[in-house]
Amino acid sequence: MKKILFLAIISLSLGSCAITYPGIATGNVANKTGISERSIWFGIAIKPVDVSVEKAAKNGNITKIATMDYQMRNGLFRVTYKTIVTGN
């Protein structure tokens, strides 16, 4: 019984669920990709969580945005927010 409980706890802590939301799409050409990502452990954010489109575009040196996707991956102890921007 203890082994089953232990395996259940391990599988719940390692399992995660990822959801990706499409954002904007324009007619611009997509040659570059910029990513802004931040993880929060145990629901505590030590630093500000900035996963904005503007920051992702700045990280990829993008001036004209073609597409934007927002992804959230949720685990037992960690939540990761990611914004993916493509453009030129």
C-alpha positions in Angstrom: 0.0 0.0 0.0 2.8 2.4 0.8 4.5 1.7 -2.5 1.3 2.5 -4.4 0.8 5.8 -2.4 4.5 6.7 -3.0 4.2 6.0 -6.8 1.0 8.1 -6.9 2.7 11.0 -5.2 5.7 10.8 -7.5 3.6 10.6 -10.7 1.4 13.6 -9.6 4.5 15.7 -8.8 6.1 15.0 -12.1 3.0 15.3 -14.3 2.1 18.5 -15.9 -0.5 20.1 -18.2 0.4 22.6 -20.9 -2.0 24.9 -22.6 -1.1 27.1 -25.5 -3.2 30.0 -26.6 -2.7 31.6 -30.0 -2.6 35.3 -29.8 -2.2 37.6 -32.7 -1.4 36.9 -36.4 -0.5 39.4 -39.0 0.7 39.3 -42.6 4.3 40.1 -41.5 7.1 37.8 -42.4 8.5 35.6 -39.5 12.3 35.2 -39.6 13.0 35.6 -35.9 11.7 34.1 -32.7 11.6 35.8 -29.3 10.7 34.1 -26.0 9.8 35.5 -22.6 9.5 32.9 -19.9 9.1 32.8 -16.2 8.5 30.0 -13.7 6.9 30.3 -10.3 7.6 27.7 -7.6 5.0 26.9 -4.9 2.9 29.9 -6.0 5.5 32.4 -4.8 6.9 35.0 -7.2 10.1 36.5 -5.9 10.7 38.8 -8.9 8.0 40.5 -11.1 6.6 38.1 -13.7 7.0 39.9 -17.0 6.0 37.6 -19.9 4.7 40.4 -22.1 4.7 40.4 -25.9 6.9 43.5 -25.7 9.6 41.7 -23.7 9.5 38.6 -25.9 9.9 40.8 -29.0 12.7 42.7 -27.4 14.5 39.4 -26.5 14.2 38.2 -30.1 15.2 41.7 -31.6 11.8 41.8 -33.4 10.3 45.1 -34.6 7.4 43.8 -36.7 5.4 41.0 -35.0 3.9 38.2 -37.2 2.5 35.8 -34.6 2.2 35.5 -30.8 1.5 32.4 -28.7 1.0 32.3 -24.9 1.8 29.0 -23.1 1.1 28.0 -19.6 2.5 24.8 -18.2 1.1 23.8 -14.8 2.7 21.2 -12.5 2.2 20.3 -8.9 4.8 22.7 -7.5 5.7 24.9 -10.5 3.8 27.0 -13.0 5.6 28.2 -16.1 4.4 31.1 -18.2 5.9 31.6 -21.7 5.2 34.1 -24.5 6.5 33.2 -28.0 6.7 35.9 -30.6 7.7 35.5 -34.2 8.4 38.3 -36.6 11.1 40.3 -38.4 
